Amino acid sequence: MTVKLVYFAWVREQIGKQEETLSLPDSVITVSDLLKHLTGLGENYAQALRFADVIRVAINQEHVDHDTPLADAREIALFPPMTGG
């Protein structure tokens, strides 16, 4: 599966890019699998996703949980938790 990944806020700053297109291995089935896979792509990814449980995710512009399957994902956005102001 090939998906477009979009990164926001400090996730983008740590990874060093705003977006990219990746081909994912068949073993990446859920959002949680994706986050684990990304941490293996290099130190910058590992640093950005070291607290994966707080990373918020949207698939095709809809917020999802980490156990959500990626089956029909075209775009996946990763961003840190939102804070009020």
Secondary structure as UniProt FT lines:
FT   STRAND          2..7
FT   HELIX           9..15
FT   STRAND          19..23
FT   TURN            26..27
FT   HELIX           31..39
FT   TURN            40..41
FT   HELIX           43..48
FT   TURN            49..51
FT   HELIX           52..54
FT   STRAND          56..59
FT   TURN            60..61
FT   STRAND          62..64
FT   TURN            66..67
FT   TURN            71..72
FT   STRAND          75..79
//
